[in-house]
Amino acid sequence: MSGPDVSGDVVELRVHGVSGASAGEVLDLQQTAQVAGDRSGGFYRPRPQRSDPTGAHGVTLEAYHWGDLPSGTVARTLAVVFLLPFMLVNVAIWMRPANPASEAMVKSLCRVLALTLTVLYVLAIAGVALDMIGWKCLSSPSCLAGRSWLSWLGGRPVGPRLAVLALVPAAAIALVWRISTRPERTFEVFRAPRQEVCGSRLGTVGRWDAEPLVGRLRAIHVAAAFATLDLTLLLARAASGATAATIALTVTTGVVLAVSVGLLCTPSLIDRAADDQRLDRVTRTLRTAATVLTLVVLAYVLTSPQPWHDGRGLPGYDTTLAGLFVAQTTLLVALGVVLLWRRDRARGATPLFGLGALVIAAAGISLAVAYSAEFVYRVADFLDRDVPTGEGIATGPPPGYTWAIYGFFRAVLVTLIVAGLVIVLSRRRRRRAAAAIVAHDYPSPPAGAGPRLRQVRDAIARARFTEKLVPLAVFYGCLTGLGTATTTIGLLGLLPADVIERNAKLPADAVTFGISFGSWVIAAMILGLIIGGTFAYRTVPFRRHIGVLWDLGTFWPRAAHPFAPPCYAERAVPELTRRITYLVERGNAVLLTGHSHGSVLLAATVLQLPPQVTSRVALLTHGSPLRRLYARLFPAYVDDAALHEIGRRVGWRWVNLWRDTDPIGGWIFSAHRPPESATTSDPAAAVDRRQRDPRDVVTPPGDSVPPPIHGHWPDESDEPFTEAVRELVQRLGRRADPPVTPT
């Protein structure tokens, strides 16, 4: 943020939302200004040149651009796409209820669920490398035909080829291990000081040094990943008869996995401060032991003279996979029970019915299972080319993966059907409420304004559908959990087509087609995420839609899964805190203006500022999701106490602008919808200011189209925004408080 620093002035520091607007767009300093028309066809005039950064309100304009922090490059964006399940499960731990009694149990369950994703990651790659290639394809001359890159292993004994191919999942473990350590160096310089500023949980986001916890989690996950690979090899080795060495190695592997789970179930130990390194030594020792154990197992598999069991698939692999699905189902059920048991039973006080963490965790598990199943299916399809049916690998992937694709496709299809029904059934009520708002805002419209009034009504009705997404999310989470449960049927060796044909009397071919179609749907979804992620940070339209997912997900620190994408708040919030403190120490007052997710960043920042700084700070939020989304999704971090604490810290110099046409932002303390009016007895009641959107429904003189419907789009040049800035600047009292002496 270059430019001259002024003293004794008011600095308006603007923070954009997830749209990733450029600094010029945030500051509204483009070379041209639109004076009429719309985005498709408009009239523009040159904007007067400015020799200084002073805005129209007599304040110094400054923008904080954080849009490239969550990803920023194609490589990192693609990493986020494939690490999306890890990110979702990591977010689940932050969605726990506000009840402190549930914290330890929810943390433990979310962290063990996160560990099952790492196990699934290893099993999927091991299934391809060891089961499909090492066991099936290398035993089939038809599969090896024309594949010189595999034929060199075709004549080798089973042990050596499994030992060689086991290097593939080992390399995959090393890859995510390496990727997860990079943010430690990237954000080290931005770590906030350790002094305590406030007791609000939201104020800890981006403030704490997350690396000690992430380092412990990383060591545990790496140890469990190597132990999973070891267990896969040892179970295959034991199928032909368990020797003393096999039993000893298997027991040691089981101990590593049990210790990993046990450590994750002790939040009081694993969440210790950075200066308490006793557990760090334990987790590093566990990781080292697991790595050495893997080398021993590989050497044992390579040199073992025993004959190998003759079968169609890698012995023990299907059972291990089905056992993992059973464990995931059990953990999801346990998490649901804990959330329902510990929820706040006051009427209207429990967002998402208390199941927010379960919904997002189930979605992450379901997505990970779908990713894994699709990966195995695509490789099987590649290897099956030109292979006669019934020979070699043509038997296909394990039944558990077939059930996984069926469950995922079923959950998506049923949710879409139910969502369509909800849209149709709720349309009349939403339109009726929207019509009342339109009638109040435009009481005497001209005769030709009917079509425009209907457009405004429909925009408000669509924005109100956000509230319907809450039960839909719970419904989808339950379906994905059920889909994970049905994968356990793979233990019986049954396929969905057989079970459905026998019990529902549906043709097996129709079910098989549905599963194949579901597989291509998953492939298309992954491809869409890759394409969207690639262009999200190059073009604004892509970023406004695709980039929202990881901008919101990576706001929260890694507290459940160490391989999740890094948290940009670890840099953004301390950086904002440092800059605001610097400006105040130079004698400036600071007006913070945040749009959409930018208001969340500023809320966390205000809670970290010391009192001598907040006495010179005012806050303007617009399109803010603090109440509408964050208070529902993260009740332990964004609640009435946290919001009132923010207001008190800035001396209630806080204005929140919101529109009924906005599907994301909304009011924070009170709606003041027509015909209600704001009361001033409570300072919180004066924070929210409802904006009429659009300004009018008729075309003004000199223009060819009526004023646009802004919805969630920012508009810093709009009159309500400029009025709010002018009011807050006056309330700051530029010279009312003496400058803070720099320390």
N, C-alpha and C positions, 0 to 999 in steps of 0.2 A: 504494500500500500504506500506508494511513493507520493510525494507532494509536500507542500509546505505545511508545517505545524503552526497553528496560531494559538495565542494565549488569550485567555479572558473572553472567549467567544463560545457560541453554542455549536457543537459538532453533531450533525445528524448522521448517525452511523446506520446504514441500511444493510440488512441481511436478507438475502433472497431465500426462496423455498427450494423444493426439490426440482423445480423446472430448470435449474442450472443456468439462469440468465447471466449474460455477460455483465461486466462492471459498467459498461456504457448504458446497457438497458436498465440496470438497477438505479443508476444515477440520473437516467432520463436525459442523457447528454448527446443523443444522436444529432447528426448534422442537419437532418430534416425533421419536420414535425407535420403530422397529418392534421389537416384542418377540416376535412369533410370526407364522406364516403365510408367505406369499410375496408377489410383486408383484401378483398377481391378487386375492388375498384375504388380508388380514393384520390384525393387531392392533397398535395403536399406543398409546403413553403419552406424556404431555407430558415433554419433556426438561427437567431442572432448569435454571433460569436461571443464567447465569454473568455475574458482574460484571467479569471480567477474561478475557483471551485465553489463560489458562493451560490446557494440556491435561491429560489424565489422567495423564501421566507426569511432571508437575511441570515441564514445559518451556513456553516461550512459543511458541504456534502462529502460523505465518504462511504464507500461500499466495501463490504467483506464478501469476497467471492470464494465459496467453499465447494463449488459444484464438482471439481475434479478430485476431491479428497476420497470419496467412496470408491472410485475406480480410476477413471482418468485415462487409462491406456487400454488398448484392445486386449492385451494379454491378461491384465488384471480383471477386466470385465468378463472375459471368458472363464477365468478362474471362479468368479462369483457365480456364474451360471451353473457350473458343475459342483460347486460347494453350497448351492442353495439349500439342500436338505440340512446340512450342518448349521447354516445360518438360522433356519426356521426353528430348529430345536434349541439353539442358543437363545433366540428371542423368547421362547416359552418360559425360560427360567425367570425372566423379568416380568412376566404377565401373572405372577402369582398373586393371590388375594392379599388384601391389606392386613388381614388377621396375622399377627406375629406368630401365633401358635402353629401356623401351617408352614412357616418359612423353612425350617430344617427338613421336613419331610418332602416338600415340593422340590427343594434344591437337590436332595438326594435322588429322587425319582427322575428328575429331568437330566441329571448328570449320568445316571446309569443308562437312561434311554439314549443319550448322546453317545455313550460308549458302544451301544449296540449298532449304531450307524457306522462306527469305525470297524467293528467286526464284520458287518455286512459288506462294507467297502472291500475288505480283504478277501472275504469269501467269494464275492463276485469275480474278482480278478483271479483268485486261485481256482475258481470253477472253470474259467476259460483256459487258463494256462495249464493246470494240472489235470482236470477232469476231461474237458473237451479236446484239448490238443495232446497233452501228454499221455492220457490213458486211451481215449477213443480214436482220435485221428491218426496217431502214430501207430496204431494197431491195424489200420485199414489201408491196404495198398491203393484202393480207389481214392481215398482222401489225400494220400501223399502224391498221387499222380499230378505232375505239372507244378508241384510246389517244392522247388529246389531249396527254398529257405527252411523247409521242415525235413526234407528227406534225409539230411545228414544225421538226424536223430532217430530215423525210422528203424534202423537195425540195432540200436542200442538196447541193453537190458532196461527193465522198468525202473530200477533204482536210479541209475545215472541220469536217465532222461527226466525223471521227476525232480531230482536234485538240481539239474540245470534249469528247468523251467520254473522252479520255485524262486529263482532269482528275479522273475518278473514281478510277482507280488511284493517281494522284498524291496525292489527298486521303487514300486509304487508307494510303499510305506515311507521310504526315504524321501521321496518327492514331496509328499504332504508335510512331512516333518520339516523339510527345508523351507517350504513356502510359509509355514506358520511361524518361523523364527524371524522373518524379515521385518514385520511391523515393530518389533522390539527396537531395532536400530533406527527405523524411520521416525518414530514418534518420541524417541528418548529425550530429545532437546525440549519437547513441549510439555513435559510432565509438570503438573502443578505442584506448588509447595504443599507441605504436609499439614500446615496449621489448620485447625478446625474453624470453620466460618459459620456454618449453620447445621441444624440437626435434620433438615429435610433430606429425604432419600434422593429426590431429584437432583439436589445439589451435589451429590457424590458422583453423578454420571460425568465422565470426562475428567474427573478430578483425581480419582485414585490411581495408583500405580498398578495397572492390571497385570503386568508381566510376571510378578511372582506367582500369582494364581494360575495364569496361563501356562507358565513353565511347569508347574506341578501337574496340571491337567495334561499337558503335552507329554510329559514323561510317562504318565499312567496310560495314556492312549497308545503311545508307541509300544510300550510293554505288552499291552493287551493285543495289539495288532500282530506283533511277532508271535505271541503265544497262540493266536488263532491260526496262523500259518503252520506253526509246529503241530498243533492238534490235528489239522487236516492231514498232514503227512503221517503222523503217528497212527491215526485211526486206519488209514489205508495200509500201513505196515502191519498193524495188529490183526487185520482180517484173516491172514493166513496162519495165525497162531501167535499169541502174545508171549514174548520172551521176557526175561527179567529186565533186560535193558529197555525194552519197549514200555514195560509197566513203569519203570522208574522215571523215564523221560515223560511219560504221560501224566504221572502224578505230579511231577515238578511243574509241568505246563499248567495243570489244573490249579496248583497253588498260586502261580503267577496271576492267573485270571481271577481267582478268589480274592487275592490281596488287592488287585486293581479295583474290583467292585467294592470291597470293604473300605478302601480309602475314599472312594467317591461318596460313600454313605456317612462320612464324618465331616459335615460342614464346619464344625468348630475347629477342626484341625486344618483342613485344606484351605480355609478362608483366612488363615492367620496373616498378620502383617508381614511386610517384606523383610523386616529386621529379625523375624523368627524363622531361621533357616533349618530347624530340625527336620521338618517334614520334607524340605527340599532334598536333603541328603538321602532320605528314605526313598523318595520317588526316583531320584537319579540312580540309586543302587538297584531299584527294581527294573528300571529301563536297561541298565547295563547287564543285569542278570538275564533278562529276556533276550537281549541281543546275543550274548554268549550262548545261551540255550539254543537259539536258532542255528548258530554255526555247528553246534554239537549234533543237533537233529539232522541237518543237511549232510554232515559227514557220516552219520549212522545210516541214513537212507542210501547214501552213495555206496557204502561198503558192505551193507548187510548181505550175507550170503543166502538168506532164506528165500525160497520161491515166493512169488506174489500171488495173491488171490486172483482167480480168473473170473471176471464179471463184465457186464456191459458198461458199468460206470465206476468211477473212483470209489472204492469202498468207504463207507462212513460219511461221504460228502452230503448225500441227500438227507441223512438223519441229522447232521450238524446244522444244515440250513433250516430244516423244519423246527429243530430245537430253538434256533434263534428267533424264528417267527413266533413260537410259543412264548418265549421270554418277552418279546416286544408286546404281545397281546396282554400278557399278565401285568406288565408294568403300566400299560395304558389304563387298564381297568383299575389298578391300584391308585394311579394318579387321579382318575375320575372320582373314586371313592373319597380320597383325601380332600379334594377340592369341594365336593358337595358337603362333606362333613364339617369343614372349617369355613364355609362361606358365611358372609354377613347376612343374617336372616331378616334384617329390616326390609320393609317393603320398598322396592325400587333402589336398594343400595347395592345390589349385586350385579355388576355388569356381566354380560355374556353368560348369565345364570351361574356365575362362578367358575365356568369351565374354559376360560380363555386360554390358560396354559395347556389344557388338554387338547383343545381345538388345533392350536398351532403345532403342538408336538405330534399329534396324529397326522396332520398334513405333511409335516417334515418326514415322518416315518414312511408314510404312503408314497411320497415322492421319491425317497431313497430306494424303496423297494421297486418302484416303477423304473427308475434309472437302471438299477441293477438287472432287472428282468429284461429290459430292452437291450442292454449291453450284451447279455448272454444270448438273447434271441438273434440279434444281428450277426454276432460271431458264428452262431450255429448255422444261420442261413448262408453265410459266406462259405463255411466249411462243407456244407451239405451239397454245394453245387457239383453236379455230375457224379454224385455218389448214389448208387442204387439204393432204393428203399429197403430198410431192414439190415443194411450193412454199415458197420462202423458207427460213425457219429450220427447217422440218420435217425437214431432213436430220439434225438432231440434233447433239450435241456431238462433239468429236474422238474418234476410236477409242481413243486412249490413256486417256481417262477411263472408257470402257466396260471396258477391260481392268483398270483400277484397281479399279473396283467388284467385278468378277469375282474378282480376286486377293484382295481384302480379305475378301469373303464366303467364299471357299474356305478361307482361312487360319482364320477363326473357326469355320467348320463342322467342318473336319477336326480342329482342336484340341479342340473340344467332344466329338467322337466319341472321340478318343484319351483325353481326360480321363475320360470315362465308362468306357472299358475299364480304365484304370489304377485307378480307384476300385473296380471290381468285382474285378480281379485281385489288388489289394493288400489287399483287405478282410480276408481270412482271416489274413494275416500280422500286420496291424495289430491285429486283435482278439485274436490269440494273445498278442502282447506286452502288450496292455492287460489281458488276463485275468490275466497273471502279476503285474502291478502291483496289480490289485485284490485278488488272493489274498493278497499280502503285506500290503497296507494294512488289510484286514478279514479276519483269519484265521479268526475264529469268528462269522460272521454268524448271526442268528436265522433260523428257518425261513421267515419271511415277507419276508425282505429280497431275494429273488431278482430281482424286477422292478427294484428300485432299483440293485442291483449291475449289472444289464445296462445301465441308463442311464449309470452311471459308466464302465463298460467302453466303451460306444459314444462317450462324450464324449472319453475318452483316445484312442480309435482315430481319431476325427475330427481331434483336435489333431495327431496324428502324420502326418496327410496333408500338412502343410506341407512336409515334406521331399520329397514327390513333386512339389511345384510347381516345383522347381528344373529337372529335366529337361523338364517341360512348358513352362516359359518358354523354354528353349533351342529346343525343337521349334517353338513358335509363332514365335520370332524367325526361324528358318530359313524357315518358310513365308511370313512377311511379306516377307522378302528375296526369295524366289522370286516372290512376287506383284508386287513392284516390278520384277523383271527381266522378267516377262511383259508389262508395259505397253509395253516397247520394240517389241513386235510391231505396235503401232499405226503404226510407221513404214511398214509395208507396206500400210496402209489396210485391214487385215483386222479383222473383228469376232470376238469369242469364239464366237458361234453358228456362223459359217461354218467356223472352224478345227475346232471340236469335232465338228460334223456330218460334216466330211470325214474326220477321222482317227479319232474314237472311235465313229462311227456312231450318235450320239445325236441325237434330234430337235432341230432348231433352235429350235422353239417352247419346248421344255423349258428349254433354256439361256437363252433370252430371258426366260422367266418367272423363272428363278433369279437373273438379273442384276437384274430389276425388284424382286424380293423382297429381294435384297441391298441395293438402294438404299433401300428402306423400312426395312430393319434399321438402316442407318447413320443415317437420319433419326430413327428411334425412339431410337437410342443418344444422339444429340446432344440430342434433346428430354429424354430421361431425365437427362442430365448437367445440363441447364439447370434442370429442375425440382428435381433433387436439390441442385444448388448453391444455388438460391434459398432452399430451406428448411433447408439444412445448418446454417446459423448461427442458425436460429430455433428449431429443435426438436432435442432431444438424440438421438432415434433416427436421424434423417437424418444428423446429424453423425457419429455413431459409425461409419457405413458410408461415406457419400459423402465426408465431409470428410477421411478418412484419406489419400486420393490426393494432394491438394495440400498437406496438412500435411507429409507426408513428402517430396514433391518440392520444395517451396519451402524446405526446410531448407538446401539447398545453394546457395551463392552463384552468381550468373550468371557463368559462366566460358566458356561456349560460345555461347550465344545471348542477345543483349542485350534481345530482346523477350520473354524468358521472364518469368513472374511474379517479383516481388522476393523476396529471401531475408529471412525474418523473423529468422533467426539473427543477422543484422547488428545487430539491436536486442536480442534476447532474451539472447544470451550476454554481451555487455558489460553489460547491465543487471543480470543476475544477479551478474556479477563485482563490479560496483560495490557492490551491496547487501550481498553477503557480506563484502567488505572493510570496509565501513562498520560492520557489526555486530561484527566481530572487533576493529576499532580501538576500539570502545566497551567492550571487555572481555568480550564474549559469546563463547561457543563455539557453533558452528553445526552442527546435524545436518541434512544435505540428504537429503530423501526424494523420489525420483522414480519415477513409475509410467509404464511403457511408454515412449513417446518422450520423456517428461520425463527419463528416466534418460540418454538420449543428450544432451539439452541440458546436464544436470549433468556428464556426462563431459567434454564440451568445455569447460565452465566450470572444472572442477577443474584441467584442464591449463593454464588461463590464470592461476590464482591464484598469487601469490608464496609462497615457502616459509613466511614468517612468518605467513601467513594459513592455509595448509593444515595447519599444526601444531595449529590449533584447530578443525578441520573433520572430521566423520565423514560417511559416505555409506551410505544405505539405498536399495536399488533393488528394485523388485518388478514383475513382468511385463515385464522388460527384454528388448528385442530386440537388445542389443549383440552377443552372440555368434551367436544363431540366424539373424538377418537381416543385420545391418550388417556383420559380419565376412565374410559370404559375398558380399554385394553390393558392398561398398566395401573390398576387401582392402588398398588402399593407405593407408587412413585408420584403419580399425579392425582391428588385428591384436593378436597376443600382446604385442608390445612396448608398444603404446599402453595396453592394459588393465593390464599390470603397472606401467606408469608411473603410472596413476591410483591403483592400490593403494599404491604407495610414497609418493606425495604425501600421501595421507591417513593414512599410518602403518599401513596395512592395517586401519584402522577402517572396514571395509566389510562389509556383509551384503547378500546378494542372495537374495530369496525367489522361488521359482518353483514352478509346479504342472505336473503331467503333463497336466492338462486344458486348459492354456493353448495355443492354436494360434499365438501370436505370441511371447510371452516364453519364456525358458528359462534354463538355467544359463549361467554365464560362464566359469568355469575348470574345473569338474569336475561331472559329472552327479550322482553319488552315488545312482543309482537302486538300488532293492532288487535283490539283497541286498548291494550295495556299501555301504561305510561310508567316511566322510571321514577323511583322515589329516591330522594337524596339523604334520608336519615342515615343510611348505611353507606359508607364510601364505596364499598364494592358494587352497590347498585348503580353507581354513576359511571362505571367503567365501560359497559357495553353501549355501543351506538349502532343502531340498525340503519343501514343504507338502503334507500329505495333503488332498485335495479330493474330496468334501466331508468335513467333520469326522467325520460318521458316516452310516450308511445306514439308520438306524431313526429313527422319530419320537420326539423327546425328550418326557418328561412335560410336560404343560401346553401342548403344541403339537399341530397337526393335520397338519403336513407335515414330512417329513424335512429336515435342513439342506440349503441350496441348493448347487448346483455353481457355483462362482464362475468358473472358467475364466480369462479375461483381465480380468475386472472387478476393480477395486481394492476393497480392504476394509480400511481403516485401523483399524477396530474389531476386527478378527480377532485372536485371541490370539497367533499367531506374530508378527504385526506389532508388537503392543504389547511382546512379549518382546524382539524385536530392538531396538526403540527404547530400552527400559530398559537393555539390555546396552550399546548404543553410548553412551548418556548416561553410564553408569558408566565406560566406557573413555575417554571424553573427559576425565574428571576435571575437574569444573567449575572448581576453583581450582588445578589442578595446574600449569598454565602461567600465567605472568604476562601480564596484558593487553598488547597491542601498543600502543605509544604512537602516537597519531595524528600523521600527517605533514602 
